[in-house]
Amino acid sequence: MNTTSFARDKGAAPLAGKVAVITGGGRGIGRAIAHAYADAGAAVVVAARSSEELDAVVRSIEAHGGKALACRVDVTDYANVEAMYAQAVEHFGGVDIVLANAGLGTPGGPIETANLDAWKRTFEVNLYGALHTARAAIAPLRKRGGGKLIMTGSGSRHRPMPGLSAYATSKLALWMLTQTLAIEVQDANISVNELIQGPVRTEMTGFGKVAFPPGEWMKEPEDVVPLAMFLATQPLVGPTAQSFSLMRRAG
Ligand SMILES: NC(=O)c1ccc[n+]([C@@H]2O[C@H](COP(=O)([O-])OP(=O)(O)OC[C@H]3O[C@@H](n4cnc5c(N)ncnc54)[C@H](OP(=O)(O)O)[C@@H]3O)[C@@H](O)[C@H]2O)c1
């Protein structure tokens, strides 16, 4: 196998022939990346819990001449996630790129008084949901001879953020999951990298009402697309176990 040929020399459709699965693809950052991957030639499976949002994304992609499939899934349920990949294989023949993007922002508050159920729920979605999404992807990615696992991280994992402990801690654990899995599947040409987008105006951030570090770049979901495209188009022997960030602060 030529391990340097992933998505190279495909002109205006660098993802032609590829199949991308995007959890949290119904709105926000996932929706923007779903459109971009479809425009780049990939068949895209958009997955989340809200059918209406997923159906709207699929209609929009198809209206632009792309290929897409809506898949209703709760990433906290491993059987659901396995079924998502089964649908991707059934409809589009395999899986090449996975964006583990489904995530939950939890209401803040100091640890002393934090709602412990909300803490657990944050971990169920942000860590276990991503674990399910990555783990169940390995078999279909192996069948294609390799591929990309892109894990949606957060700059909040770099430094303590009082009042956001559950979210930041879940994303810090996700970073260790990313690095460990990357080493475990490296020989299968599966890359596992973290995408950190920094502040983006989405439903999760209350359309900009969350207080972000001063001087940060407040992005629209579309601003994350170039980095997501970069990660999806690296060669099979390209970067793995790395973190790629759009933030403006060190650390
Ligand atoms: N926006 C930011 O500033 C920012 C910064 C750093 C990192 N991030 C990360 O970026 C990712 C996307 O966030 P966003 O800002 O685009 O938020 P968003 O607009 O609220 O989108 C979140 C997506 O995740 C899906 N989701 C949530 N729980 C799910 C579950 N249990 N099963 C399946 N899908 C689920 C949601 O769909 P349903 O509710 O329909 O399931 C939705 O499609 C998250 O991982 C977030 O932590 C965001």
The ligand as an SDF file (V2000), in Angstrom:
LIG
                    3D

 48 52  0  0  0  0  0  0  0  0999 V2000
  -18.1290   26.3530   20.9610 N   0  0  0  0  0  0  0  0  0  0  0  0
  -16.9490   26.4770   21.5690 C   0  0  0  0  0  0  0  0  0  0  0  0
  -16.4950   27.5830   21.9200 O   0  0  0  0  0  0  0  0  0  0  0  0
  -16.1120   25.2530   21.8230 C   0  0  0  0  0  0  0  0  0  0  0  0
  -14.8320   25.4370   22.3180 C   0  0  0  0  0  0  0  0  0  0  0  0
  -14.0310   24.3250   22.5510 C   0  0  0  0  0  0  0  0  0  0  0  0
  -14.5400   23.0690   22.3000 C   0  0  0  0  0  0  0  0  0  0  0  0
  -15.7990   22.9140   21.8220 N   0  0  0  0  0  0  0  0  0  0  0  0
  -16.2530   21.5520   21.5490 C   0  0  0  0  0  0  0  0  0  0  0  0
  -16.7650   21.4830   20.2270 O   0  0  0  0  0  0  0  0  0  0  0  0
  -17.7300   20.4180   20.1400 C   0  0  0  0  0  0  0  0  0  0  0  0
  -18.9730   20.9300   19.4370 C   0  0  0  0  0  0  0  0  0  0  0  0
  -19.5330   21.9410   20.2220 O   0  0  0  0  0  0  0  0  0  0  0  0
  -20.4240   23.1390   19.6350 P   0  0  0  0  0  0  0  0  0  0  0  0
  -19.8730   24.3790   20.2190 O   0  0  0  0  0  0  0  0  0  0  0  0
  -20.5760   23.0010   18.1630 O   0  0  0  0  0  0  0  0  0  0  0  0
  -21.8010   22.8560   20.4180 O   0  0  0  0  0  0  0  0  0  0  0  0
  -23.3100   22.6270   19.9430 P   0  0  0  0  0  0  0  0  0  0  0  0
  -23.6610   23.5930   18.8730 O   0  0  0  0  0  0  0  0  0  0  0  0
  -24.1040   22.6030   21.1890 O   0  0  0  0  0  0  0  0  0  0  0  0
  -23.2640   21.1800   19.2840 O   0  0  0  0  0  0  0  0  0  0  0  0
  -23.0940   20.0240   20.0630 C   0  0  0  0  0  0  0  0  0  0  0  0
  -23.4670   18.8320   19.2220 C   0  0  0  0  0  0  0  0  0  0  0  0
  -23.2560   17.6490   19.9920 O   0  0  0  0  0  0  0  0  0  0  0  0
  -24.4420   16.8460   19.9190 C   0  0  0  0  0  0  0  0  0  0  0  0
  -24.5800   16.0300   21.1200 N   0  0  0  0  0  0  0  0  0  0  0  0
  -24.6280   16.4450   22.4150 C   0  0  0  0  0  0  0  0  0  0  0  0
  -24.8150   15.3980   23.2270 N   0  0  0  0  0  0  0  0  0  0  0  0
  -24.8820   14.2900   22.4350 C   0  0  0  0  0  0  0  0  0  0  0  0
  -25.0750   12.9080   22.6860 C   0  0  0  0  0  0  0  0  0  0  0  0
  -25.2440   12.4260   23.9290 N   0  0  0  0  0  0  0  0  0  0  0  0
  -25.0950   12.0670   21.6290 N   0  0  0  0  0  0  0  0  0  0  0  0
  -24.9320   12.5310   20.3770 C   0  0  0  0  0  0  0  0  0  0  0  0
  -24.7550   13.8270   20.0670 N   0  0  0  0  0  0  0  0  0  0  0  0
  -24.7310   14.6910   21.0940 C   0  0  0  0  0  0  0  0  0  0  0  0
  -25.5680   17.8740   19.7720 C   0  0  0  0  0  0  0  0  0  0  0  0
  -26.7340   17.3090   19.1800 O   0  0  0  0  0  0  0  0  0  0  0  0
  -27.9920   16.7510   20.0210 P   0  0  0  0  0  0  0  0  0  0  0  0
  -28.1940   17.6530   21.2020 O   0  0  0  0  0  0  0  0  0  0  0  0
  -29.0900   16.7700   19.0180 O   0  0  0  0  0  0  0  0  0  0  0  0
  -27.6150   15.3590   20.4080 O   0  0  0  0  0  0  0  0  0  0  0  0
  -24.9230   18.8470   18.7990 C   0  0  0  0  0  0  0  0  0  0  0  0
  -25.0540   18.3960   17.4740 O   0  0  0  0  0  0  0  0  0  0  0  0
  -17.9500   19.9470   21.5770 C   0  0  0  0  0  0  0  0  0  0  0  0
  -17.2030   18.7720   21.8140 O   0  0  0  0  0  0  0  0  0  0  0  0
  -17.4010   21.0850   22.4180 C   0  0  0  0  0  0  0  0  0  0  0  0
  -16.9670   20.6510   23.6870 O   0  0  0  0  0  0  0  0  0  0  0  0
  -16.5910   23.9770   21.5780 C   0  0  0  0  0  0  0  0  0  0  0  0
  1  2  1  0
  2  3  2  0
  2  4  1  0
  4  5  1  0
  4 48  2  0
  5  6  2  0
  6  7  1  0
  7  8  2  0
  8  9  1  0
  8 48  1  0
  9 10  1  0
  9 46  1  0
 10 11  1  0
 11 12  1  0
 11 44  1  0
 12 13  1  0
 13 14  1  0
 14 15  2  0
 14 16  1  0
 14 17  1  0
 17 18  1  0
 18 19  2  0
 18 20  1  0
 18 21  1  0
 21 22  1  0
 22 23  1  0
 23 24  1  0
 23 42  1  0
 24 25  1  0
 25 26  1  0
 25 36  1  0
 26 27  1  0
 26 35  1  0
 27 28  2  0
 28 29  1  0
 29 30  1  0
 29 35  2  0
 30 31  1  0
 30 32  2  0
 32 33  1  0
 33 34  2  0
 34 35  1  0
 36 37  1  0
 36 42  1  0
 37 38  1  0
 38 39  2  0
 38 40  1  0
 38 41  1  0
 42 43  1  0
 44 45  1  0
 44 46  1  0
 46 47  1  0
M  CHG  2   8   1  16  -1
M  END
$$$$
